[in-house]
Amino acid sequence: MSQPKGNSHTPGRPLLPPRGPELKIGPFSAGIGVAVWLNTIQTDDGPRKLRSITIAPRRYFDREADTWRDSGSYNPGDIPALIFALQKAQEYIFTTPIPGQDDPEAADRRDRPAF
């Protein structure tokens, strides 16, 4: 029996419950939106947290199949919502420190002499 989609499991590692994004922007018209995710990767120096984004596809109703589907393309009218959502995601990523990691700008401020 196969596991449900989205619950991949590596032997020897505990199965973790699904988690949501750190930030969601949208959904806007036709389901368009952006999500910011906090991920943990394994490096030679140990675990490291980093962020990634996903862009939600445009949705449309397929009358022949009587179901909603995802589209691999966007309409020109979708561009403003995409730009807005991507700018908000970029702002969040650039201004929000990753939990458990030092803010490099704060460290830089600590290293400068106070005049």
N, CA, C and O atoms as CSV, one atom per row, in Angstrom:
chain,resi,resn,atom,element,x,y,z
A,1,MET,N,N,0.844,-1.177,0.000
A,1,MET,CA,C,0.000,0.000,0.000
A,1,MET,C,C,0.887,1.236,0.000
A,1,MET,O,O,1.819,1.315,0.799
A,2,SER,N,N,0.626,2.189,-0.862
A,2,SER,CA,C,1.445,3.394,-0.937
A,2,SER,C,C,0.983,4.415,0.092
A,2,SER,O,O,-0.168,4.420,0.529
A,3,GLN,N,N,1.933,5.286,0.465
A,3,GLN,CA,C,1.618,6.313,1.439
A,3,GLN,C,C,0.885,7.456,0.758
A,3,GLN,O,O,1.018,7.650,-0.450
A,4,PRO,N,N,0.100,8.221,1.537
A,4,PRO,CA,C,-0.581,9.365,0.951
A,4,PRO,C,C,0.416,10.370,0.390
A,4,PRO,O,O,1.524,10.513,0.907
A,5,LYS,N,N,0.017,11.060,-0.663
A,5,LYS,CA,C,0.869,12.056,-1.295
A,5,LYS,C,C,1.223,13.137,-0.288
A,5,LYS,O,O,0.366,13.583,0.476
A,6,GLY,N,N,2.494,13.566,-0.282
A,6,GLY,CA,C,2.924,14.615,0.622
A,6,GLY,C,C,3.469,14.097,1.939
A,6,GLY,O,O,3.980,14.883,2.736
A,7,ASN,N,N,3.378,12.812,2.189
A,7,ASN,CA,C,3.906,12.230,3.419
A,7,ASN,C,C,5.031,11.270,3.105
A,7,ASN,O,O,5.030,10.136,3.586
A,8,SER,N,N,5.997,11.708,2.299
A,8,SER,CA,C,7.109,10.816,1.978
A,8,SER,C,C,7.889,10.536,3.254
A,8,SER,O,O,7.951,11.375,4.153
A,9,HIS,N,N,8.465,9.386,3.324
A,9,HIS,CA,C,9.137,8.969,4.548
A,9,HIS,C,C,10.454,8.306,4.195
A,9,HIS,O,O,10.521,7.430,3.333
A,10,THR,N,N,11.503,8.744,4.883
A,10,THR,CA,C,12.812,8.145,4.710
A,10,THR,C,C,13.017,7.167,5.855
A,10,THR,O,O,12.870,7.549,7.017
A,11,PRO,N,N,13.353,5.910,5.559
A,11,PRO,CA,C,13.575,4.952,6.637
A,11,PRO,C,C,14.616,5.468,7.628
A,11,PRO,O,O,15.620,6.063,7.237
A,12,GLY,N,N,14.367,5.233,8.903
A,12,GLY,CA,C,15.279,5.661,9.948
A,12,GLY,C,C,15.021,7.077,10.437
A,12,GLY,O,O,15.666,7.532,11.383
A,13,ARG,N,N,14.098,7.770,9.813
A,13,ARG,CA,C,13.746,9.117,10.255
A,13,ARG,C,C,12.287,9.110,10.697
A,13,ARG,O,O,11.459,8.436,10.085
A,14,PRO,N,N,11.966,9.850,11.750
A,14,PRO,CA,C,10.573,9.873,12.205
A,14,PRO,C,C,9.673,10.539,11.172
A,14,PRO,O,O,10.088,11.467,10.477
A,15,LEU,N,N,8.444,10.058,11.080
A,15,LEU,CA,C,7.464,10.645,10.182
A,15,LEU,C,C,6.919,11.898,10.849
A,15,LEU,O,O,6.334,11.824,11.930
A,16,LEU,N,N,7.105,13.037,10.216
A,16,LEU,CA,C,6.672,14.300,10.792
A,16,LEU,C,C,5.303,14.679,10.253
A,16,LEU,O,O,4.984,14.400,9.098
A,17,PRO,N,N,4.494,15.317,11.092
A,17,PRO,CA,C,3.186,15.749,10.591
A,17,PRO,C,C,3.367,16.859,9.562
A,17,PRO,O,O,4.335,17.616,9.626
A,18,PRO,N,N,2.445,16.956,8.619
A,18,PRO,CA,C,2.568,18.019,7.630
A,18,PRO,C,C,2.513,19.384,8.324
A,18,PRO,O,O,1.821,19.556,9.328
A,19,ARG,N,N,3.243,20.336,7.780
A,19,ARG,CA,C,3.222,21.673,8.357
A,19,ARG,C,C,2.896,22.672,7.263
A,19,ARG,O,O,3.071,22.410,6.073
A,20,GLY,N,N,2.423,23.808,7.697
A,20,GLY,CA,C,2.039,24.823,6.738
A,20,GLY,C,C,3.163,25.798,6.468
A,20,GLY,O,O,4.234,25.710,7.069
A,21,PRO,N,N,2.919,26.717,5.570
A,21,PRO,CA,C,3.933,27.716,5.253
A,21,PRO,C,C,4.099,28.726,6.386
A,21,PRO,O,O,3.213,28.877,7.228
A,22,GLU,N,N,5.221,29.404,6.400
A,22,GLU,CA,C,5.464,30.491,7.349
A,22,GLU,C,C,4.566,31.680,7.038
A,22,GLU,O,O,4.089,32.361,7.946
A,23,LEU,N,N,4.341,31.922,5.763
A,23,LEU,CA,C,3.559,33.076,5.325
A,23,LEU,C,C,2.834,32.722,4.043
A,23,LEU,O,O,3.407,32.107,3.143
A,24,LYS,N,N,1.571,33.111,3.962
A,24,LYS,CA,C,0.801,32.962,2.726
A,24,LYS,C,C,0.372,34.346,2.269
A,24,LYS,O,O,-0.097,35.156,3.068
A,25,ILE,N,N,0.534,34.610,0.987
A,25,ILE,CA,C,0.066,35.836,0.377
A,25,ILE,C,C,-0.953,35.421,-0.666
A,25,ILE,O,O,-0.603,34.780,-1.657
A,26,GLY,N,N,-2.190,35.775,-0.455
A,26,GLY,CA,C,-3.274,35.331,-1.326
A,26,GLY,C,C,-4.086,34.278,-0.620
A,26,GLY,O,O,-3.895,34.105,0.584
A,27,PRO,N,N,-4.944,33.589,-1.247
A,27,PRO,CA,C,-5.121,33.532,-2.697
A,27,PRO,C,C,-5.858,34.758,-3.232
A,27,PRO,O,O,-6.716,35.342,-2.570
A,28,PHE,N,N,-5.488,35.116,-4.446
A,28,PHE,CA,C,-6.126,36.194,-5.173
A,28,PHE,C,C,-7.052,35.577,-6.213
A,28,PHE,O,O,-7.326,34.378,-6.182
A,29,SER,N,N,-7.518,36.388,-7.112
A,29,SER,CA,C,-8.406,35.924,-8.170
A,29,SER,C,C,-7.827,34.684,-8.843
A,29,SER,O,O,-6.631,34.625,-9.126
A,30,ALA,N,N,-8.661,33.716,-9.091
A,30,ALA,CA,C,-8.306,32.460,-9.762
A,30,ALA,C,C,-7.360,31.595,-8.932
A,30,ALA,O,O,-6.738,30.680,-9.472
A,31,GLY,N,N,-7.238,31.865,-7.631
A,31,GLY,CA,C,-6.447,31.010,-6.758
A,31,GLY,C,C,-4.969,31.317,-6.715
A,31,GLY,O,O,-4.212,30.596,-6.064
A,32,ILE,N,N,-4.535,32.370,-7.393
A,32,ILE,CA,C,-3.113,32.722,-7.434
A,32,ILE,C,C,-2.648,33.160,-6.054
A,32,ILE,O,O,-3.356,33.883,-5.353
A,33,GLY,N,N,-1.472,32.726,-5.672
A,33,GLY,CA,C,-0.898,33.136,-4.401
A,33,GLY,C,C,0.539,32.662,-4.295
A,33,GLY,O,O,1.033,31.915,-5.139
A,34,VAL,N,N,1.196,33.116,-3.237
A,34,VAL,CA,C,2.582,32.756,-2.969
A,34,VAL,C,C,2.676,32.325,-1.519
A,34,VAL,O,O,2.011,32.898,-0.657
A,35,ALA,N,N,3.488,31.328,-1.243
A,35,ALA,CA,C,3.725,30.882,0.128
A,35,ALA,C,C,5.228,30.852,0.380
A,35,ALA,O,O,6.015,30.493,-0.495
A,36,VAL,N,N,5.608,31.239,1.605
A,36,VAL,CA,C,7.005,31.192,2.037
A,36,VAL,C,C,7.126,30.027,3.005
A,36,VAL,O,O,6.346,29.914,3.951
A,37,TRP,N,N,8.094,29.170,2.771
A,37,TRP,CA,C,8.295,27.962,3.573
A,37,TRP,C,C,9.643,28.019,4.285
A,37,TRP,O,O,10.622,28.527,3.738
A,38,LEU,N,N,9.685,27.503,5.491
A,38,LEU,CA,C,10.936,27.351,6.222
A,38,LEU,C,C,11.319,25.880,6.158
A,38,LEU,O,O,10.575,25.015,6.620
A,39,ASN,N,N,12.475,25.606,5.584
A,39,ASN,CA,C,12.939,24.228,5.388
A,39,ASN,C,C,14.217,23.990,6.178
A,39,ASN,O,O,14.986,24.919,6.426
A,40,THR,N,N,14.437,22.752,6.566
A,40,THR,CA,C,15.684,22.367,7.218
A,40,THR,C,C,16.381,21.372,6.313
A,40,THR,O,O,15.803,20.363,5.910
A,41,ILE,N,N,17.645,21.673,5.998
A,41,ILE,CA,C,18.439,20.767,5.177
A,41,ILE,C,C,19.625,20.283,5.994
A,41,ILE,O,O,20.044,20.941,6.946
A,42,GLN,N,N,20.151,19.153,5.625
A,42,GLN,CA,C,21.323,18.589,6.299
A,42,GLN,C,C,22.566,18.971,5.505
A,42,GLN,O,O,22.640,18.730,4.300
A,43,THR,N,N,23.537,19.565,6.184
A,43,THR,CA,C,24.801,19.931,5.544
A,43,THR,C,C,25.938,19.235,6.283
A,43,THR,O,O,25.712,18.580,7.300
A,44,ASP,N,N,27.154,19.374,5.774
A,44,ASP,CA,C,28.322,18.804,6.444
A,44,ASP,C,C,28.515,19.416,7.830
A,44,ASP,O,O,29.089,18.789,8.720
A,45,ASP,N,N,28.028,20.648,8.004
A,45,ASP,CA,C,28.139,21.334,9.292
A,45,ASP,C,C,26.913,21.121,10.177
A,45,ASP,O,O,26.789,21.763,11.220
A,46,GLY,N,N,26.013,20.236,9.780
A,46,GLY,CA,C,24.810,19.971,10.553
A,46,GLY,C,C,23.585,20.568,9.887
A,46,GLY,O,O,23.667,21.063,8.763
A,47,PRO,N,N,22.443,20.525,10.574
A,47,PRO,CA,C,21.217,21.047,9.973
A,47,PRO,C,C,21.291,22.556,9.763
A,47,PRO,O,O,21.887,23.283,10.557
A,48,ARG,N,N,20.679,23.002,8.686
A,48,ARG,CA,C,20.629,24.423,8.362
A,48,ARG,C,C,19.225,24.758,7.879
A,48,ARG,O,O,18.630,24.006,7.107
A,49,LYS,N,N,18.702,25.887,8.336
A,49,LYS,CA,C,17.372,26.323,7.914
A,49,LYS,C,C,17.515,27.321,6.774
A,49,LYS,O,O,18.411,28.165,6.769
A,50,LEU,N,N,16.617,27.202,5.815
A,50,LEU,CA,C,16.554,28.148,4.715
A,50,LEU,C,C,15.115,28.273,4.261
A,50,LEU,O,O,14.263,27.453,4.603
A,51,ARG,N,N,14.864,29.295,3.501
A,51,ARG,CA,C,13.500,29.548,3.035
A,51,ARG,C,C,13.382,29.257,1.541
A,51,ARG,O,O,14.353,29.339,0.789
A,52,SER,N,N,12.167,28.918,1.142
A,52,SER,CA,C,11.841,28.757,-0.270
A,52,SER,C,C,10.437,29.314,-0.466
A,52,SER,O,O,9.727,29.574,0.506
A,53,ILE,N,N,10.045,29.495,-1.702
A,53,ILE,CA,C,8.692,29.954,-1.997
A,53,ILE,C,C,8.036,29.016,-2.995
A,53,ILE,O,O,8.702,28.346,-3.784
A,54,THR,N,N,6.723,28.989,-2.937
A,54,THR,CA,C,5.941,28.312,-3.966
A,54,THR,C,C,4.939,29.310,-4.521
A,54,THR,O,O,4.448,30.180,-3.801
A,55,ILE,N,N,4.646,29.178,-5.793
A,55,ILE,CA,C,3.648,30.017,-6.452
A,55,ILE,C,C,2.462,29.122,-6.782
A,55,ILE,O,O,2.590,28.135,-7.506
A,56,ALA,N,N,1.305,29.489,-6.236
A,56,ALA,CA,C,0.101,28.691,-6.487
A,56,ALA,C,C,-0.351,28.910,-7.931
A,56,ALA,O,O,-0.356,30.040,-8.417
A,57,PRO,N,N,-0.722,27.846,-8.602
A,57,PRO,CA,C,-1.129,27.973,-10.002
A,57,PRO,C,C,-2.498,28.651,-10.129
A,57,PRO,O,O,-3.291,28.690,-9.188
A,58,ARG,N,N,-2.735,29.172,-11.311
A,58,ARG,CA,C,-4.065,29.694,-11.635
A,58,ARG,C,C,-5.019,28.508,-11.723
A,58,ARG,O,O,-4.658,27.454,-12.247
A,59,ARG,N,N,-6.217,28.678,-11.218
A,59,ARG,CA,C,-7.219,27.609,-11.247
A,59,ARG,C,C,-8.321,27.964,-12.245
A,59,ARG,O,O,-8.649,29.134,-12.439
A,60,TYR,N,N,-8.874,26.949,-12.861
A,60,TYR,CA,C,-10.007,27.157,-13.768
A,60,TYR,C,C,-10.949,25.965,-13.664
A,60,TYR,O,O,-10.552,24.872,-13.259
A,61,PHE,N,N,-12.204,26.197,-14.038
A,61,PHE,CA,C,-13.196,25.134,-13.990
A,61,PHE,C,C,-13.314,24.502,-15.370
A,61,PHE,O,O,-13.631,25.174,-16.351
A,62,ASP,N,N,-13.053,23.202,-15.427
A,62,ASP,CA,C,-13.167,22.428,-16.667
A,62,ASP,C,C,-14.604,21.931,-16.751
A,62,ASP,O,O,-14.985,20.992,-16.053
A,63,ARG,N,N,-15.398,22.562,-17.607
A,63,ARG,CA,C,-16.831,22.219,-17.699
A,63,ARG,C,C,-17.050,20.801,-18.228
A,63,ARG,O,O,-17.991,20.122,-17.816
A,64,GLU,N,N,-16.192,20.360,-19.131
A,64,GLU,CA,C,-16.345,19.012,-19.683
A,64,GLU,C,C,-16.156,17.954,-18.604
A,64,GLU,O,O,-16.911,16.983,-18.544
A,65,ALA,N,N,-15.153,18.139,-17.756
A,65,ALA,CA,C,-14.871,17.169,-16.693
A,65,ALA,C,C,-15.628,17.500,-15.407
A,65,ALA,O,O,-15.646,16.699,-14.472
A,66,ASP,N,N,-16.255,18.681,-15.360
A,66,ASP,CA,C,-17.005,19.131,-14.191
A,66,ASP,C,C,-16.126,19.143,-12.929
A,66,ASP,O,O,-16.522,18.664,-11.866
A,67,THR,N,N,-14.906,19.715,-13.089
A,67,THR,CA,C,-13.963,19.761,-11.968
A,67,THR,C,C,-13.025,20.961,-12.102
A,67,THR,O,O,-12.836,21.496,-13.195
A,68,TRP,N,N,-12.447,21.370,-10.988
A,68,TRP,CA,C,-11.451,22.441,-10.990
A,68,TRP,C,C,-10.084,21.851,-11.327
A,68,TRP,O,O,-9.749,20.748,-10.895
A,69,ARG,N,N,-9.298,22.604,-12.108
A,69,ARG,CA,C,-7.963,22.161,-12.511
A,69,ARG,C,C,-6.948,23.293,-12.310
A,69,ARG,O,O,-7.301,24.471,-12.254
A,70,ASP,N,N,-5.677,22.894,-12.204
A,70,ASP,CA,C,-4.582,23.857,-12.135
A,70,ASP,C,C,-4.092,24.131,-13.545
A,70,ASP,O,O,-4.058,23.238,-14.391
A,71,SER,N,N,-3.712,25.379,-13.785
A,71,SER,CA,C,-3.158,25.754,-15.084
A,71,SER,C,C,-1.657,25.963,-14.950
A,71,SER,O,O,-1.181,26.413,-13.908
A,72,GLY,N,N,-0.927,25.644,-15.977
A,72,GLY,CA,C,0.511,25.874,-15.996
A,72,GLY,C,C,0.870,27.248,-16.528
A,72,GLY,O,O,2.049,27.572,-16.673
A,73,SER,N,N,-0.144,28.065,-16.822
A,73,SER,CA,C,0.122,29.390,-17.369
A,73,SER,C,C,-0.712,30.433,-16.626
A,73,SER,O,O,-1.633,30.107,-15.877
A,74,TYR,N,N,-0.359,31.688,-16.859
A,74,TYR,CA,C,-1.069,32.803,-16.243
A,74,TYR,C,C,-1.549,33.742,-17.337
A,74,TYR,O,O,-0.968,33.798,-18.421
A,75,ASN,N,N,-2.605,34.473,-17.047
A,75,ASN,CA,C,-3.120,35.466,-17.983
A,75,ASN,C,C,-2.446,36.810,-17.711
A,75,ASN,O,O,-1.960,37.037,-16.603
A,76,PRO,N,N,-2.409,37.702,-18.700
A,76,PRO,CA,C,-1.813,39.018,-18.463
A,76,PRO,C,C,-2.411,39.728,-17.240
A,76,PRO,O,O,-1.696,40.435,-16.529
A,77,GLY,N,N,-3.701,39.547,-16.995
A,77,GLY,CA,C,-4.344,40.172,-15.842
A,77,GLY,C,C,-3.888,39.597,-14.505
A,77,GLY,O,O,-4.146,40.193,-13.460
A,78,ASP,N,N,-3.210,38.442,-14.521
A,78,ASP,CA,C,-2.698,37.826,-13.291
A,78,ASP,C,C,-1.368,38.443,-12.852
A,78,ASP,O,O,-0.968,38.297,-11.697
A,79,ILE,N,N,-0.686,39.128,-13.764
A,79,ILE,CA,C,0.661,39.631,-13.483
A,79,ILE,C,C,0.703,40.573,-12.281
A,79,ILE,O,O,1.599,40.422,-11.451
A,80,PRO,N,N,-0.214,41.539,-12.136
A,80,PRO,CA,C,-0.137,42.412,-10.955
A,80,PRO,C,C,-0.232,41.648,-9.628
A,80,PRO,O,O,0.489,41.972,-8.684
A,81,ALA,N,N,-1.096,40.655,-9.541
A,81,ALA,CA,C,-1.214,39.867,-8.310
A,81,ALA,C,C,0.061,39.065,-8.056
A,81,ALA,O,O,0.510,38.960,-6.915
A,82,LEU,N,N,0.644,38.503,-9.108
A,82,LEU,CA,C,1.896,37.756,-8.967
A,82,LEU,C,C,3.026,38.666,-8.501
A,82,LEU,O,O,3.780,38.312,-7.595
A,83,ILE,N,N,3.142,39.835,-9.119
A,83,ILE,CA,C,4.195,40.776,-8.731
A,83,ILE,C,C,4.007,41.203,-7.282
A,83,ILE,O,O,4.968,41.207,-6.513
A,84,PHE,N,N,2.789,41.563,-6.899
A,84,PHE,CA,C,2.514,41.976,-5.527
A,84,PHE,C,C,2.894,40.876,-4.542
A,84,PHE,O,O,3.583,41.133,-3.555
A,85,ALA,N,N,2.446,39.650,-4.809
A,85,ALA,CA,C,2.711,38.534,-3.898
A,85,ALA,C,C,4.202,38.233,-3.813
A,85,ALA,O,O,4.714,37.978,-2.723
A,86,LEU,N,N,4.903,38.258,-4.931
A,86,LEU,CA,C,6.342,38.000,-4.926
A,86,LEU,C,C,7.103,39.106,-4.191
A,86,LEU,O,O,8.069,38.826,-3.482
A,87,GLN,N,N,6.672,40.358,-4.355
A,87,GLN,CA,C,7.323,41.454,-3.627
A,87,GLN,C,C,7.109,41.314,-2.122
A,87,GLN,O,O,8.033,41.556,-1.346
A,88,LYS,N,N,5.904,40.928,-1.700
A,88,LYS,CA,C,5.635,40.732,-0.275
A,88,LYS,C,C,6.462,39.566,0.267
A,88,LYS,O,O,6.976,39.640,1.383
A,89,ALA,N,N,6.592,38.509,-0.500
A,89,ALA,CA,C,7.418,37.369,-0.073
A,89,ALA,C,C,8.874,37.803,0.051
A,89,ALA,O,O,9.541,37.456,1.026
A,90,GLN,N,N,9.367,38.548,-0.912
A,90,GLN,CA,C,10.747,39.029,-0.872
A,90,GLN,C,C,10.960,39.926,0.348
A,90,GLN,O,O,11.968,39.793,1.042
A,91,GLU,N,N,10.039,40.822,0.612
A,91,GLU,CA,C,10.140,41.703,1.775
A,91,GLU,C,C,10.210,40.892,3.075
A,91,GLU,O,O,11.024,41.181,3.952
A,92,TYR,N,N,9.353,39.884,3.185
A,92,TYR,CA,C,9.338,39.037,4.376
A,92,TYR,C,C,10.672,38.302,4.534
A,92,TYR,O,O,11.241,38.272,5.625
A,93,ILE,N,N,11.162,37.716,3.450
A,93,ILE,CA,C,12.413,36.949,3.493
A,93,ILE,C,C,13.591,37.842,3.864
A,93,ILE,O,O,14.463,37.434,4.632
A,94,PHE,N,N,13.622,39.063,3.321
A,94,PHE,CA,C,14.743,39.970,3.583
A,94,PHE,C,C,14.684,40.602,4.965
A,94,PHE,O,O,15.721,41.011,5.487
A,95,THR,N,N,13.499,40.697,5.581
A,95,THR,CA,C,13.377,41.417,6.851
A,95,THR,C,C,13.113,40.525,8.059
A,95,THR,O,O,13.151,41.007,9.191
A,96,THR,N,N,12.851,39.258,7.850
A,96,THR,CA,C,12.523,38.361,8.956
A,96,THR,C,C,13.664,37.372,9.167
A,96,THR,O,O,13.924,36.535,8.303
A,97,PRO,N,N,14.350,37.460,10.311
A,97,PRO,CA,C,15.433,36.504,10.568
A,97,PRO,C,C,14.908,35.073,10.635
A,97,PRO,O,O,13.777,34.828,11.054
A,98,ILE,N,N,15.732,34.157,10.224
A,98,ILE,CA,C,15.378,32.744,10.320
A,98,ILE,C,C,15.487,32.338,11.787
A,98,ILE,O,O,16.509,32.601,12.422
A,99,PRO,N,N,14.463,31.707,12.331
A,99,PRO,CA,C,14.499,31.313,13.740
A,99,PRO,C,C,15.727,30.469,14.067
A,99,PRO,O,O,16.047,29.516,13.358
A,100,GLY,N,N,16.409,30.835,15.157
A,100,GLY,CA,C,17.568,30.078,15.612
A,100,GLY,C,C,18.868,30.462,14.940
A,100,GLY,O,O,19.918,29.909,15.266
A,101,GLN,N,N,18.818,31.405,14.004
A,101,GLN,CA,C,20.041,31.849,13.350
A,101,GLN,C,C,20.232,33.326,13.632
A,101,GLN,O,O,19.268,34.091,13.664
A,102,ASP,N,N,21.483,33.725,13.838
A,102,ASP,CA,C,21.774,35.129,14.096
A,102,ASP,C,C,21.432,35.979,12.889
A,102,ASP,O,O,21.572,35.551,11.744
A,103,ASP,N,N,20.982,37.189,13.166
A,103,ASP,CA,C,20.753,38.184,12.136
A,103,ASP,C,C,22.116,38.769,11.760
A,103,ASP,O,O,22.734,39.428,12.595
A,104,PRO,N,N,22.614,38.552,10.523
A,104,PRO,CA,C,23.946,39.025,10.156
A,104,PRO,C,C,24.091,40.534,10.328
A,104,PRO,O,O,25.169,41.002,10.694
A,105,GLU,N,N,23.036,41.310,10.074
A,105,GLU,CA,C,23.117,42.755,10.235
A,105,GLU,C,C,23.253,43.116,11.713
A,105,GLU,O,O,23.978,44.051,12.053
A,106,ALA,N,N,22.558,42.379,12.606
A,106,ALA,CA,C,22.677,42.640,14.042
A,106,ALA,C,C,24.095,42.323,14.500
A,106,ALA,O,O,24.661,43.056,15.311
A,107,ALA,N,N,24.674,41.241,13.992
A,107,ALA,CA,C,26.051,40.886,14.354
A,107,ALA,C,C,27.003,41.964,13.863
A,107,ALA,O,O,27.952,42.317,14.564
A,108,ASP,N,N,26.762,42.491,12.669
A,108,ASP,CA,C,27.601,43.547,12.130
A,108,ASP,C,C,27.504,44.797,13.005
A,108,ASP,O,O,28.515,45.454,13.257
A,109,ARG,N,N,26.307,45.129,13.467
A,109,ARG,CA,C,26.122,46.293,14.334
A,109,ARG,C,C,26.841,46.087,15.674
A,109,ARG,O,O,27.388,47.040,16.229
A,110,ARG,N,N,26.846,44.864,16.196
A,110,ARG,CA,C,27.516,44.576,17.476
A,110,ARG,C,C,29.023,44.722,17.350
A,110,ARG,O,O,29.694,45.102,18.309
A,111,ASP,N,N,29.566,44.418,16.155
A,111,ASP,CA,C,31.011,44.457,15.955
A,111,ASP,C,C,31.539,45.873,15.728
A,111,ASP,O,O,32.742,46.107,15.836
A,112,ARG,N,N,30.654,46.816,15.416
A,112,ARG,CA,C,31.096,48.192,15.170
A,112,ARG,C,C,31.208,48.941,16.487
A,112,ARG,O,O,30.379,48.755,17.378
A,113,PRO,N,N,32.209,49.774,16.617
A,113,PRO,CA,C,32.319,50.576,17.838
A,113,PRO,C,C,31.204,51.604,17.925
A,113,PRO,O,O,30.806,52.182,16.914
A,114,ALA,N,N,30.702,51.832,19.130
A,114,ALA,CA,C,29.656,52.836,19.335
A,114,ALA,C,C,30.316,54.202,19.516
A,114,ALA,O,O,31.147,54.364,20.410
A,115,PHE,N,N,29.976,55.158,18.712
A,115,PHE,CA,C,30.540,56.507,18.810
A,115,PHE,C,C,29.491,57.420,19.343
A,115,PHE,O,O,29.739,58.614,19.512
